[in-house]
Amino acid sequence: MVDRNHVCKACEGTGMLADDEEWQYTCTVCGGEGYVQQEHPASSIVLNVDENNRILD
């Protein structure tokens, strides 16, 4: 069971995000895990996006 203090606030623990057109994509905050660990801050990575700022997987 995941500690509620470590649940990703961006995706609310689901590991998936959706844009305003309901396109689903992996959460970039937690990497699709659904939780984050405070000891290991997220690293900055450059993402490929299309002209509508949708992430290209």
Backbone hydrogen bonds in HBPLUS format (Angstrom, degrees):
<---DONOR---> <-ACCEPTOR-->    atom                        ^
c    i                          cat <-CA-CA->   ^        H-A-AA   ^      H-
h    n   atom  resd res      DA  || num        DHA   H-A  angle D-A-AA Bond
n    s   type  num  typ     dist DA aas  dist angle  dist       angle   num
A0006-HIS N   A0003-ASP O   2.90 MM   3  5.57 161.0  1.94 122.4 128.5     1
A0036-VAL N   A0006-HIS O   2.71 MM  30  5.32 156.8  1.77 159.4 166.2     2
A0008-CYS N   A0034-GLY O   3.07 MM  26  5.50 172.1  2.08 120.3 122.8     3
A0012-GLU N   A0008-CYS O   2.90 MM   4  5.40 121.0  2.25 134.3 148.8     4
A0014-THR N   A0011-CYS O   3.27 MM   3  5.62 170.5  2.28 113.6 116.4     5
A0027-CYS N   A0015-GLY O   3.01 MM  12  5.30 168.7  2.02 127.6 127.0     6
A0017-LEU N   A0025-TYR O   2.75 MM   8  5.40 166.8  1.77 165.9 170.6     7
A0025-TYR N   A0017-LEU O   2.86 MM   8  5.40 153.0  1.93 154.1 158.2     8
A0019-ASP N   A0023-TRP O   3.11 MM   4  5.53 146.8  2.22 140.1 148.4     9
A0022-GLU N   A0019-ASP O   2.97 MM   3  5.20 158.0  2.02 118.6 119.5    10
A0031-GLY N   A0027-CYS O   2.98 MM   4  5.41 124.6  2.30 127.0 140.7    11
A0040-HIS N   A0037-GLN O   3.29 MM   3  5.75 144.2  2.43 109.1 117.1    12
A0056-LEU N   A0048-ASN O   2.78 MM   8  5.47 169.2  1.79 149.4 149.1    13
A0050-ASP N   A0054-ARG O   2.95 MM   4  5.48 145.1  2.07 141.4 151.3    14
A0053-ASN N   A0050-ASP O   2.94 MM   3  5.20 156.0  1.99 121.4 121.6    15
